[in-house]
Amino acid sequence: KFDLGENYSIASQPRASLIPNPAHNGEAYLRLKSNKVEEVSIRIMDLNGRILQSFSSTSESAIKIDLKNEASGLYFISFSTDNYSETIKLVR
C-alpha cells in the first residue's frame, strides 16, 4: 500500500468497488469486499478536496453514493473502517 496522506491511499488490492463507474443518473454503489460487518465512514470530495458529503453506514450491503445534485465531473469517494481506509475515483 502506498500512503498519500490522510485523505488518499492507493491499495495494492482494493477492498471495495464503485458500481457503476461512471455513475448512472448520478448514483453509484460502494461495495466492500469484506466478510464481516463493519461501521464505514464515507466522504465524497470534489477535485479540490472539498468534502461535499460525509456519512456513516455498515458494510453489510452496498452503500448508495448519490451525486444527483452535483455537476458532472470527477469525484473522490473516501471510506474508512477501524483499521483500513481507501479512496476511489468516481466519474459523474
Phi and psi in degrees as GROMACS dihedral restraints (atoms count N, CA, C in turn):
[ dihedral_restraints ]
;  ai    aj    ak    al  type     phi  dphi    fc
    3     4     5     6     1  -104.1    20    10
    4     5     6     7     1   130.5    20    10
    6     7     8     9     1  -102.7    20    10
    7     8     9    10     1   123.1    20    10
    9    10    11    12     1  -108.8    20    10
   10    11    12    13     1    25.7    20    10
   12    13    14    15     1   108.8    20    10
   13    14    15    16     1  -175.7    20    10
   15    16    17    18     1   -62.2    20    10
   16    17    18    19     1   -37.6    20    10
   18    19    20    21     1   -92.6    20    10
   19    20    21    22     1   -16.3    20    10
   21    22    23    24     1  -133.8    20    10
   22    23    24    25     1   139.8    20    10
   24    25    26    27     1  -149.8    20    10
   25    26    27    28     1   153.5    20    10
   27    28    29    30     1  -120.4    20    10
   28    29    30    31     1   113.1    20    10
   30    31    32    33     1   -88.9    20    10
   31    32    33    34     1   143.6    20    10
   33    34    35    36     1   -66.4    20    10
   34    35    36    37     1   -32.2    20    10
   36    37    38    39     1  -132.2    20    10
   37    38    39    40     1   101.3    20    10
   39    40    41    42     1   -56.5    20    10
   40    41    42    43     1   143.9    20    10
   42    43    44    45     1  -100.7    20    10
   43    44    45    46     1     8.6    20    10
   45    46    47    48     1  -153.9    20    10
   46    47    48    49     1   164.6    20    10
   48    49    50    51     1  -141.1    20    10
   49    50    51    52     1   155.0    20    10
   51    52    53    54     1  -111.4    20    10
   52    53    54    55     1   122.8    20    10
   54    55    56    57     1  -130.8    20    10
   55    56    57    58     1   129.5    20    10
   57    58    59    60     1   -79.6    20    10
   58    59    60    61     1   160.1    20    10
   60    61    62    63     1  -139.8    20    10
   61    62    63    64     1   104.3    20    10
   63    64    65    66     1   -68.7    20    10
   64    65    66    67     1   153.4    20    10
   66    67    68    69     1   -63.7    20    10
   67    68    69    70     1   141.0    20    10
   69    70    71    72     1   -96.3    20    10
   70    71    72    73     1   121.3    20    10
   72    73    74    75     1    54.0    20    10
   73    74    75    76     1    33.5    20    10
   75    76    77    78     1    80.2    20    10
   76    77    78    79     1     8.3    20    10
   78    79    80    81     1  -124.1    20    10
   79    80    81    82     1   141.6    20    10
   81    82    83    84     1  -144.1    20    10
   82    83    84    85     1   168.3    20    10
   84    85    86    87     1  -127.4    20    10
   85    86    87    88     1   129.9    20    10
   87    88    89    90     1   -88.1    20    10
   88    89    90    91     1   119.9    20    10
   90    91    92    93     1  -115.3    20    10
   91    92    93    94     1   118.5    20    10
   93    94    95    96     1   -89.2    20    10
   94    95    96    97     1   141.2    20    10
   96    97    98    99     1   -96.7    20    10
   97    98    99   100     1    79.2    20    10
   99   100   101   102     1  -142.7    20    10
  100   101   102   103     1   143.9    20    10
  102   103   104   105     1   -90.8    20    10
  103   104   105   106     1    -7.0    20    10
  105   106   107   108     1  -119.7    20    10
  106   107   108   109     1   152.6    20    10
  108   109   110   111     1   -81.8    20    10
  109   110   111   112     1   125.6    20    10
  111   112   113   114     1  -132.9    20    10
  112   113   114   115     1   155.4    20    10
  114   115   116   117     1   -76.6    20    10
  115   116   117   118     1   132.1    20    10
  117   118   119   120     1  -123.4    20    10
  118   119   120   121     1   128.4    20    10
  120   121   122   123     1   -98.7    20    10
  121   122   123   124     1   131.3    20    10
  123   124   125   126     1  -123.9    20    10
  124   125   126   127     1   135.7    20    10
  126   127   128   129     1  -127.8    20    10
  127   128   129   130     1   134.5    20    10
  129   130   131   132     1  -108.8    20    10
  130   131   132   133     1   123.1    20    10
  132   133   134   135     1  -125.8    20    10
  133   134   135   136     1   151.0    20    10
  135   136   137   138     1   -88.1    20    10
  136   137   138   139     1  -176.1    20    10
  138   139   140   141     1   -62.7    20    10
  139   140   141   142     1   -23.5    20    10
  141   142   143   144     1   -86.7    20    10
  142   143   144   145     1    -0.2    20    10
  144   145   146   147     1    84.7    20    10
  145   146   147   148     1     5.3    20    10
  147   148   149   150     1   -72.8    20    10
  148   149   150   151     1   128.8    20    10
  150   151   152   153     1   -78.2    20    10
  151   152   153   154     1   117.9    20    10
  153   154   155   156     1   -92.1    20    10
  154   155   156   157     1   -35.7    20    10
  156   157   158   159     1  -145.2    20    10
  157   158   159   160     1   148.9    20    10
  159   160   161   162     1  -147.5    20    10
  160   161   162   163     1   126.0    20    10
  162   163   164   165     1  -156.9    20    10
  163   164   165   166     1   170.4    20    10
  165   166   167   168     1  -120.6    20    10
  166   167   168   169     1   154.1    20    10
  168   169   170   171     1  -154.7    20    10
  169   170   171   172     1  -175.6    20    10
  171   172   173   174     1  -113.3    20    10
  172   173   174   175     1   157.8    20    10
  174   175   176   177     1   -85.9    20    10
  175   176   177   178     1     6.7    20    10
  177   178   179   180     1   -73.4    20    10
  178   179   180   181     1   -16.3    20    10
  180   181   182   183     1  -144.5    20    10
  181   182   183   184     1   175.5    20    10
  183   184   185   186     1   -65.6    20    10
  184   185   186   187     1   139.1    20    10
  186   187   188   189     1  -103.3    20    10
  187   188   189   190     1   122.6    20    10
  189   190   191   192     1   -73.9    20    10
  190   191   192   193     1   129.0    20    10
  192   193   194   195     1  -109.3    20    10
  193   194   195   196     1   115.5    20    10
  195   196   197   198     1  -109.5    20    10
  196   197   198   199     1   111.4    20    10
  198   199   200   201     1  -115.1    20    10
  199   200   201   202     1    21.7    20    10
  201   202   203   204     1   -56.4    20    10
  202   203   204   205     1   -34.9    20    10
  204   205   206   207     1   -91.4    20    10
  205   206   207   208     1     7.0    20    10
  207   208   209   210     1  -106.6    20    10
  208   209   210   211     1   155.8    20    10
  210   211   212   213     1   -71.3    20    10
  211   212   213   214     1   159.0    20    10
  213   214   215   216     1   -62.2    20    10
  214   215   216   217     1   144.2    20    10
  216   217   218   219     1   155.2    20    10
  217   218   219   220     1  -163.8    20    10
  219   220   221   222     1  -102.5    20    10
  220   221   222   223     1   135.3    20    10
  222   223   224   225     1  -130.5    20    10
  223   224   225   226     1   158.8    20    10
  225   226   227   228     1  -113.6    20    10
  226   227   228   229     1   128.5    20    10
  228   229   230   231     1  -107.4    20    10
  229   230   231   232     1   112.0    20    10
  231   232   233   234     1  -107.4    20    10
  232   233   234   235     1   130.3    20    10
  234   235   236   237     1  -133.3    20    10
  235   236   237   238     1   153.0    20    10
  237   238   239   240     1  -147.5    20    10
  238   239   240   241     1   148.7    20    10
  240   241   242   243     1  -118.0    20    10
  241   242   243   244     1  -171.1    20    10
  243   244   245   246     1   -59.2    20    10
  244   245   246   247     1   -31.5    20    10
  246   247   248   249     1  -130.3    20    10
  247   248   249   250     1    17.3    20    10
  249   250   251   252     1  -155.8    20    10
  250   251   252   253     1   146.0    20    10
  252   253   254   255     1  -143.5    20    10
  253   254   255   256     1   151.6    20    10
  255   256   257   258     1  -155.2    20    10
  256   257   258   259     1   151.3    20    10
  258   259   260   261     1  -127.0    20    10
  259   260   261   262     1   132.2    20    10
  261   262   263   264     1  -124.2    20    10
  262   263   264   265     1   140.9    20    10
  264   265   266   267     1   -80.1    20    10
  265   266   267   268     1   141.7    20    10
  267   268   269   270     1  -134.1    20    10
  268   269   270   271     1   130.9    20    10
  270   271   272   273     1   -96.7    20    10
  271   272   273   274     1   131.3    20    10
